[in-house]
Amino acid sequence: MRVVDSLEEAARAAVEAVGLAPPALEPPKLEPRRQPWGPVLGLFTGGTLCDEARRVVGAAGHGFVDFGAEEYTRGRPHPMIDPALRSAALTRAGDDVDVGVLLLDLVLGSCAHPDPASAAAAAIGAARARAARHGRRLAVVAHVVGTEDDPQGLAAQENALRELDVIVCASNRLAARTALALARGD
């Protein structure tokens, strides 16, 4: 039995257990910035990814919301299907002077939104516009959970986010570490 600390490590262990070599996951290359962006606000559609990111980033001084929690899903579709509540929170984050980095998950699959990157695009743009009106910039970091076999297509979703100047990471753990590095100015 092998005990691991992250979803990424669990996936790697599963791939190795069947005798395959997992791909190397590299952190994204970031442009040097000597000033910290400021605190992370993680807005997630699922609790497992939210909890993992919270552990990586640390809760002190940062905020995390799991829009898949019962308080957000009672009487309405899950945010993987209808991301409207998260999109509204994304937009509002642009007015929050205590937010410097937005951290997101996008989940693909047959029962997920048909185009989650497009669903997030307007909110990301609105958040950045609001931040700019306050003389601030917002960094956005995301991880897309899925494969090329999903109806939305992993590469298409990741590329759509990159076109929005979102930093796309290959795992939730890498996304959380990247968000924390930006927040600190590392």
PyMOL commands that set and color helices and strands:
alter all, ss='L'
color gray80, all
select helices_A, chain A and resi 7-17+47-57+70-73+84-93+116-133+154-163+172-184
alter helices_A, ss='H'
color red, helices_A
select strands_A, chain A and resi 40-44+63-66+101-107+139-145+167-169
alter strands_A, ss='S'
color yellow, strands_A
deselect
rebuild
show_as cartoon
